[in-house]
Amino acid sequence: MDQNNSIFLASPVVRSFGKINWRGFWTLYLAEVKRFYKMRTQALIAPIITTLLFFFIFTLALDGTKEILGDLSFSVFLAPGLIMMSILQSSFANTSSSILVSKVQGNIVDTLMSPLSSIELTAAYVAGGVTRGLLVGFLSTMTISIFVSIHIQHFSIILFYALGASMMLSLLGLIGGIWAKKFDHIAAMTNFIVVPLSFLSGTFYSIDLLPKAWENLVWFNPFFYVIDGFRYGFINRMDGDLWMGILIIVIINSILFTVACKIFAIGYKLKS
């Protein structure tokens, strides 16, 4: 063949993502958001209805107008705890179900083969869980505010604890979803860890009302600190220490994030 008519194939262009693959991160994050939005009745509306049921049951049974802390009515005290509980449970459900469904369907390999580091994978999944948790929390707040007067005292505190709590449960759900082999395992984590810790964390009561032995146990419950701090942002009162709660959230999230990244890096229960 004449050299002038020879065909030269161009070398393939290798895309450079830089230190952080923002496009890949954003794509996975949007996929997570679209996933829970498609089932918005279950993911968004159901938690709000559950929150309202708890609110009505406890306010009717225990007289929501009764003052429990000075001039603070029980319904005003209860509302922030229920909102935070919805954030915690929704964040956990999002990441745990997403990972487990991908494993069961076998398409987790597509995510693992993408040009995303273990840190980027963890961050994208957690961001999806945080988005769902915060959205449920916001909608729950708007709904409950129809029935009880909610006043924001410290917006920055509310935002920090909402973000910290949703991140903590998203990470826990991510690790749980990777560990689980079937949906029964996730249900067990929800029923024996997430729900009990939520109920026994001062959601429905002030720990000052508990016997001393039970009060001492509550201090070892990390859910107590996120609910207590979140409630402080609304009513300007708390049972624990604000900065201790912030420190505990930062430490727990740092540990869980490191563990999740390590699991993705080694492919534990993901590549087999």
C-alpha positions in Angstrom: 0.0 0.0 0.0 1.3 3.4 -0.9 2.5 5.3 2.1 0.4 8.3 1.1 -2.7 6.2 1.2 -1.8 4.4 4.5 -4.2 4.8 7.3 -2.9 5.9 10.7 -5.1 5.2 13.7 -5.0 7.9 16.3 -3.9 6.9 19.7 -6.8 6.8 22.2 -7.1 9.8 24.4 -6.8 9.0 28.1 -9.1 11.1 30.2 -7.5 12.8 33.1 -9.7 13.3 36.2 -7.2 15.0 38.4 -6.9 14.2 42.1 -10.7 13.9 42.5 -13.0 12.5 39.9 -15.8 15.0 40.4 -17.7 13.9 37.4 -17.8 10.3 38.6 -18.7 11.3 42.1 -21.5 13.5 40.9 -22.8 10.8 38.6 -23.0 8.2 41.4 -24.5 10.7 43.8 -27.3 11.7 41.3 -27.9 8.0 40.7 -28.5 7.5 44.5 -30.8 10.5 44.6 -32.8 9.4 41.6 -33.0 5.9 43.1 -34.8 6.9 46.3 -36.8 9.6 44.5 -38.3 6.9 42.2 -39.7 5.2 45.3 -40.6 8.5 47.1 -43.8 7.2 48.6 -41.7 4.7 50.6 -38.6 6.8 51.0 -40.1 10.2 51.8 -43.8 10.1 52.6 -43.8 7.0 54.8 -41.3 8.4 57.3 -43.4 11.6 57.6 -46.5 9.6 58.3 -44.7 7.5 60.9 -43.4 10.7 62.6 -46.9 12.2 62.7 -48.3 9.0 64.2 -45.7 9.0 67.0 -46.4 12.7 67.6 -50.2 12.3 67.8 -50.0 9.2 69.9 -47.6 10.6 72.5 -49.2 14.1 72.7 -52.7 12.6 73.1 -51.6 9.9 75.6 -49.4 12.2 77.7 -51.1 15.5 77.2 -49.1 17.5 74.8 -50.0 20.8 76.5 -48.5 19.7 79.8 -45.4 21.5 80.8 -42.4 19.2 81.6 -39.4 21.5 81.7 -40.4 24.9 83.2 -42.8 26.5 80.7 -41.9 24.1 77.9 -44.8 21.9 76.7 -44.3 18.2 76.0 -45.3 18.6 72.3 -42.6 21.3 71.8 -40.1 19.1 73.5 -41.1 16.0 71.5 -41.1 17.4 68.0 -37.3 17.8 67.5 -36.6 14.3 68.8 -39.1 12.8 66.3 -37.6 14.9 63.5 -34.1 13.6 64.3 -35.3 10.0 64.6 -36.7 10.3 61.1 -33.4 11.6 59.8 -31.4 8.8 61.5 -33.6 6.0 60.2 -34.0 7.4 56.7 -30.2 7.9 56.3 -29.5 4.3 57.4 -32.2 2.8 55.2 -30.9 4.6 52.1 -27.3 3.4 52.0 -27.9 0.0 53.4 -30.7 -0.8 50.9 -28.7 0.7 48.0 -25.6 -1.4 48.6 -27.5 -4.6 49.3 -29.8 -4.4 46.3 -26.7 -3.8 44.1 -25.0 -6.9 45.6 -28.1 -9.0 45.1 -28.7 -7.9 41.5 -25.0 -8.3 40.7 -24.5 -4.8 39.3 -22.2 -3.6 42.2 -19.4 -4.7 39.9 -20.2 -1.9 37.6 -19.7 0.6 40.4 -16.5 -1.0 41.6 -15.0 -0.9 38.1 -15.7 2.8 37.7 -12.8 5.2 37.9 -13.6 6.1 41.5 -11.4 5.7 44.5 -12.6 4.1 47.7 -12.9 7.6 49.2 -15.0 8.9 46.3 -17.3 5.8 46.4 -17.8 6.2 50.1 -18.5 9.9 49.8 -21.0 9.5 47.0 -23.0 6.9 48.7 -23.0 8.8 52.0 -24.0 12.0 50.2 -27.0 10.2 48.9 -28.0 9.0 52.3 -27.4 12.5 53.8 -29.6 14.0 51.1 -32.5 11.6 51.9 -32.1 12.1 55.6 -32.1 15.9 55.4 -35.0 15.9 53.0 -37.1 13.7 55.3 -36.1 15.8 58.2 -37.1 19.1 56.5 -40.4 17.7 55.3 -41.1 16.3 58.8 -40.3 19.7 60.3 -42.7 21.4 57.9 -45.5 18.9 58.6 -45.2 18.9 62.4 -45.0 22.7 62.5 -48.6 22.7 61.3 -49.7 21.2 64.7 -47.1 22.6 67.1 -45.2 25.9 67.2 -41.6 25.3 66.3 -39.0 28.0 66.9 -35.4 27.9 65.7 -33.0 29.2 68.3 -29.7 28.1 66.9 -29.8 27.3 63.2 -26.1 26.5 62.9 -26.4 23.9 65.7 -29.4 22.4 64.1 -27.6 22.1 60.7 -24.5 20.6 62.2 -26.3 18.0 64.2 -28.6 17.1 61.3 -25.6 16.8 58.9 -23.5 14.9 61.5 -26.3 12.5 62.4 -27.3 11.7 58.8 -23.7 11.1 57.9 -23.2 8.8 60.9 -26.2 6.6 60.0 -25.4 6.7 56.3 -21.9 5.4 57.0 -23.4 2.8 59.4 -25.9 1.7 56.7 -23.2 1.6 54.1 -21.0 -0.7 56.3 -24.1 -2.8 57.2 -25.2 -3.1 53.6 -21.7 -4.4 52.6 -21.7 -6.9 55.5 -25.2 -8.2 54.9 -25.9 -11.1 52.7 -29.7 -10.8 52.6 -32.4 -8.4 53.6 -33.0 -10.2 56.9 -29.6 -9.0 58.0 -30.5 -5.3 57.3 -33.8 -5.8 59.1 -31.9 -7.2 62.1 -29.7 -4.2 62.2 -32.6 -1.9 62.0 -34.7 -3.7 64.6 -32.0 -4.5 67.1 -29.6 -1.5 66.8 -31.0 1.5 65.0 -34.6 1.5 66.4 -33.7 0.6 70.0 -30.9 3.2 70.2 -33.3 5.8 68.7 -36.0 5.0 71.3 -33.6 4.9 74.2 -31.9 8.2 73.5 -34.3 10.7 75.0 -36.5 11.0 71.9 -39.6 11.0 74.0 -38.4 12.1 77.4 -35.7 14.0 79.2 -33.1 11.7 80.8 -33.5 13.7 84.0 -36.7 11.8 84.5 -34.9 8.4 84.3 -33.7 6.4 87.3 -30.0 7.0 87.9 -28.9 3.6 86.6 -30.7 4.1 83.3 -29.5 7.7 83.0 -25.9 6.5 83.3 -26.5 4.0 80.5 -27.9 6.7 78.2 -24.5 8.5 78.2 -23.0 5.6 76.3 -25.6 5.9 73.5 -24.3 8.0 70.6 -27.9 8.7 69.4 -28.5 10.6 72.6 -26.0 13.2 71.8 -27.3 13.9 68.3 -30.9 14.1 69.5 -30.0 16.2 72.5 -27.9 18.6 70.5 -30.5 18.9 67.7 -33.2 19.6 70.2 -31.1 22.3 71.8 -31.1 24.2 68.5 -34.9 24.4 68.8 -35.7 24.8 72.5 -32.3 26.2 73.8 -32.1 23.5 76.5 -30.2 20.2 76.7 -29.4 17.4 79.1 -25.8 16.9 78.0 -22.9 19.0 76.9 -23.0 20.7 73.5 -19.3 20.5 72.7 -19.1 16.9 74.0 -21.8 16.0 71.5 -20.0 17.7 68.7 -16.7 15.9 69.6 -18.4 12.5 69.7 -20.1 13.0 66.4 -16.8 14.0 64.7 -14.9 11.1 66.2 -17.5 8.5 65.3 -17.9 9.8 61.8 -14.2 9.8 61.3 -13.9 6.2 62.4 -16.9 5.0 60.3 -15.7 6.8 57.2 -12.2 5.3 57.6 -13.7 1.8 58.0 -16.0 2.2 55.0 -13.2 3.4 52.8 -11.0 0.5 53.9 -13.8 -2.0 53.1 -14.2 -0.5 49.6 -10.4 -0.6 49.1 -10.1 -4.3 49.9 -13.4 -5.3 48.4 -14.7 -7.1 51.5 -17.8 -9.0 50.6 -18.0 -7.0 47.4 -15.6 -8.8 45.0 -16.5 -12.4 45.9 
